Structure formats: structure tokens, C-alpha cells
Amino acid sequence: MPVQRTGVVGADKRPSLINNAPSNDTSILNLPDLQPTTFQQSFPPQKAHASTIAGTIQNGTFSSAPIQTLRGLIARPLTDNSDTTLSCTPRNREVPSTSAHDDSQRNDPISRGILTTDEAQRLFDIFFEACHELAPCSWITGQRDAEKTREKSSFLFTSICLIGARIRSTHNWLHPRYPSLVSLFDEHIQLLLLHPSSRDFTCEVVQSLLLSIQWPAVDIDLSSTSSSTSTPKSRFTDSYAWLMIGLATRFAKYIALEEVTHVDFGNSRLDEEKLQKMRVWLNLISVDRHLTLTAGLPATLVAPPTSLLRAFGSHPKAQSGDLKLAGLAELVAIVHRASISCGDVSLKKLDSITLSVANAELDSWEREWNAIFSGNRADPTFKQQMPFTALRWYRLALNALPIGVELGDIEKGTMSPTPAALKTGVDAAFRLLWQ
């Protein structure tokens, strides 16, 4: 999704798409006139990528690797029953590993004396009230309590505190100990990269990495004579986001997070942790696709089918932002189909016909989702919120190519700038800025 740096979105009431439908009814939307058209059907789940990776990491080595059989021979005793072995490390001795979530060494702002418990909770409240709805991949009932989140994941706890400390006040927007929070966050990243263990491969770590992409830390020049007057510099760049999304994807693949796309969200008794995993997965694929539009970098993840997305968004236990995530994922699927049609995953070779089809799909998406939100007593300002802000951004990004051809910034052989595409691009820019 587009990285949003400013703005406060109030938590709206969760729109209900269920009108006394029985729990075993798979037609959850109860909107027969709003069924997706043929060209809006998403690709089926990629089952080949959903296999669970067995084994653990010990001393930096994956135990499930095929070559591990040969590695294990090194630690086996010789057949002559001698006391000599081929390994200087006893086979039954586990090499200790440092984990970013090691309970024996709590690396969080409270343990380090950076924040008090009350301060941490206030920063959590700021995050959930001002930021969460812009990228609703967090679990409100399960993660808004700072102390509970701290017990679950020190990295996620630190990440949320860092975001809250950045926007805690409109007058003095950085927490006075903000640089210490940034340093602690950097320590977590270093541990994940340099000393990973199987305990680090969790959904909370993927969530933390995603939050750090969408609300990146800012650096302050502490060498300045007056650090309070020095201008903070955001860490966000396309390359930063590209590397972080790659790391998040690797972690997600290891824990088989994609398997959540095979869950039956028509089951009203579904475990809420399954819903949380789906939130993180959908946020991951949207950020992955966003980099295609902003940086021309190829995306690697595919959105789930439309039927599954809408069942997730209308689940009885869904949060207010889940329906928005479902709509956003359908936008991601439209862009994905455009990349397949033009034969270029980075969309640099987008042709006029593919662009015309994509614009038609975006128009259809807007009509359907406008009716869905309008018919379920959503917040009257829903068109100024995600995913409608993402819709305008996607339109602008896709139609910017013919504008570039017209201005001479892009070689004309790539695309012929049609009046319709030019009009759509200019209109998308206007809507993005003034609506």
C-alpha cells in the first residue's frame, strides 16, 4: 500500500456485510448485485509455496536442509569405537544462539530504562488511534495492551513504541528519548540478521518489519550543537523498503504464513489468530506490490482469490480495518494481472491495451466497493481513507507512464500516449491531491 507519513484516521465502526446469514452460509456478502465480474477474479492460491518448513535453526544452520544429512556425519563417532570423533563439538551439545526475543535477556525499552510502563502504554494508544487504520495489520484486542505485547514479542513492542514516540505530540512530536528507541530498534535488526534463531521466525517479527517500512524511523544528528533544532531525516528510501520487504518475505515464507490463504473464513468460530495472520499477509503483499508502482521493482507475492478476501473482510470477528485490507488486496490483484498481461512484472513495458483494461477494472472496483461501504453504514469519510486513497494512487501510478511519454521522459516506443490515458492520469493526480 502507499506509504502514508501523515494523517490521523479515527477508528470507524466495523461495517457488517452479514444480514443474519447462517454460520455455514458461504455467501457472506449477501450482495447478489455486487458479485465481481469475470476479469476481477484473482489467481488461485499458490499452493506450491505454502508448505511448512520443518526443522529449526541451530548455530545458523537450517536443520531441514538436504545437505544436513552429510553435515550430521561429521559429528558421528568413528566405527572403530575409539573416543576420537570428527567433530570438536560433542554431538549432544546444543550451541547457544542469541535471539532477538530471548526472554532471559529482555531487549525492550522498559528493561533498558528508556520508557516507563505508563509511557509505553501511552505510545501504544497513540499508535492505535492515529496510525493503525492507515495500515491495519495489527491486532487491536490482542496487541493494544502494551504489557501483553511486550511479553509476546520485544521486537514488536519496541517497533510500536518507536512509531508512537515519533508522533506523540503536534507541538513536540519526538519523544525526548527517541534516539535511544531508534538505537534499540537497530539492535533488534542486527540480531535478526547476524544471530537469527528459530524463535525469531514469528508472525510478530514480520509485522514489525512491515510497520518499520510504513512508518520508518527518523535519524537525528546528535553531534549538532542543538539536537532539538536539528532537522530529523527519514530513513525511508525505495532501497530501504525493498530490502526490508525482502527480509519480511523470507521470514513469512519460513513460517508458512501463506497457508492462511487456505483457511475457511466462512467459519464463524475461527481462531482470531488466523485473522491476525491474514492481516499481516495482506499487508505484506500490498507493500510488496506498492514497490512495483513507486520504484519499478518486481513484486513476488500474489493476492488471494476475491471470494476468500471478502469472506475474511466480513467475518464476525473482523476488525474495522479488515474489510479495507480485503479491498486493497483486490486492487493488488488488478495490478498483478496488468503485469502478467504486458509480460513485465515491473510494469515498465505496460502497453496501451493493458492499461485500458486495468483502468476499466479500477473503475469497476470503485463502483463495487463504493456500494459495499455505502450500504453498510460506514464512516461518511470512507472515500478519504484506505483503500480508496490507494485506488487514486494506483490510478496515478499506472497512468503516469503515458504522461511521461508525452513529456519526453520515457521513450515513445514503449507506449503511445492516448488522450484517454492522459485524462485518467491527470484526473487521478487531482483526486489524490484535492479529494
Secondary structure, DSSP 8 states (H G I E B T S, - for coil): -----S------------SS--TT-S--S--GGG---GGG------GGG-----S-EETTEETT-TTHHHHHHHTSB-TT--S-BS-SS-TT-------TT-TTS--STTTTTSS-HHHHHHHHHHHHHHTGGGS--S-HHHHSSHHHHHHH-HHHHHHHHHHHHHSS-SSS-S-TTHHHHHHHHHHHHHHHHHS--GGG-SHHHHHHHHHHHHS--EE--TTSS-TTTS--EE---HHHHHHHHHHHHHHHHHTTGGGGGGS-TT-TT--HHHHHHHHHHHHHHHHHHHHHHHH----------HHHHHHHHT-TT--TTHHHHHHHHHHHHHHHHHHHHHT-TT-TT--HHHHHHHHHHHHHHHHHHHHHHHTTT--TTGGGSTTHHHHHHHHHHHHHHHHHHHHTSS-TTT----HHHHHHHHHHHHHHHH-
